[in-house]
Amino acid sequence: MLTRPTEAAYRLDLSGSQARAMNGESPMRALTRGFFSVVILSCAVVLQAGAPAKARVLIITGDDVSPAHDWLSCSSATRDVLGESGRFDVDVVGGAEVLANEANLKNVDVIYLMLYNARTPTLSDKGKDNLLAFVKGGKGLVVTHLSSASFKEWPEFRALCGRVWVMGTSGHGPRGVFRTVVVDKASPITAGINDFQQDDELYARLQGDAPIRVLLQADSDWSKQTEPLAFTLDYGRGRVFHHTFGHDAKALSTPEVQKLIVQGTTWAAGR
């Protein structure tokens, strides 16, 4: 199970496969001390003979604006949504620097980014190179909520995300219920999803000019514009799925959002 910050955390030994307990130290404390706390959450299931292999998803979390965004509960909720779909094996790690070692990505199909590096270091040059090579080489990336604001010194991250949150330019009104409209019903990501009411932050004025395929949108009272809330783009031979939902675990409990997460991650995995 995903532990709360007050319980024992786990750090991944990146030279092997065994996680070791760090008793008495919370994930946030470990992160702020320069270590990357890691919770290994393997949704291991014995595959039946002839059953297709599950896509392997690596959720990267461990930092965000606090206390507004509880990264621990949001990553736990997302892990559960993906795992319970039966389509994925899911690992959750704390800290983007897991990307610096390409061996950690060898068997991964999708990187699921749920981190905004508010207090932790930015991604190293090696980590940046590995992330770009991972997606360009034909793998998948999922970008969520405020994670597009990460690594602000890195111009290519904007192209990779399609649209990014820029501090002082992007924004949202008070958290509340708004109507989310499905604008692309032909995409496999929106299959079976109709317009719905979402209780969340409605992100607005994300920046970027890369060609994107908008899946969902909503009218923002804050920006007075119609804003894209979920979209896709190609990057090299890879696939990027970007959605802005997930202020908290409650926002991730909407059935349509959960279906979007599962189907968007499936698409990013090339399945």
C-alpha positions, 0 to 999 in steps of 0.5 A: 500500500502507499504509505502516508507521510507519517508512516515508514517510507521506502527508497528504491535501490536503483542498482537493484530491485529491492526497496529498503525501509527508511524508518522514521523519515517521511517521503517529504523529509527525504525529498527535501534532504536531497534524497528521492523517496520511492514507493514501489507499488507493483500491481503484480498479477499472474498472467493467464496462459495466452493473456496479453502482457500488461503495459508497465506504467511508471508514475513519477511523483514526490513533490508539488505545491503544498499544501494545495496539492497532496501528491501522495493521495493523488498518486495513490488514487491514480495507482489504484485507478490504473491497477484496478483496470486490469490493464497495467502493472504500476510502479510509483517513484518519488523524484524525477531523477529516476530518469537519469538512469536509462536502465530504470526505463528499460521495461517501462511502456508509459511514464506518468508524470505527477510531479511539479518540482516545487522544492526538489531539484530540476531534472539533470541533463542526463534525465532530460536526454533519457526522457526525450529518447524514451518518448521519441523512441516510441514509448508513452508519456502522460502529463497531469495537472501542474506537472507541466509547470516543471523544469521551467528552464527546459524549452523542449519540455514545452514541446513535449507537453504540448501546453505548459503552465507558466507561473504568472500567466496561466491560472484558474478561478476558484475550485468548483463544478464545471461542465466538461465537453467531449469535443473529439468522440472519434478518439479511443481515449474518449470512447464511452465518455459523454459530457460530464460535470467535474469538481476541480480546478479549471486550468486556463491559459496554458502556453504553447504552440505545438499541434495538439488534438483536443479531446475535452474542453470547458469554458473558463469564467477566469479566462473568459475563453474555452480551454483545452483540458485533455489532448494528445500529440505525437512526439517522435515515434511516441505518444503524449496524453496530457490532461489537467484534472487532479487537484486532489483525490476527490477530483480524480474520483469522477467516473469519467475522469477515471475512464479517461485516465485508463483509456488515455494511458492505454493509448499512450502505451500503444495498446 
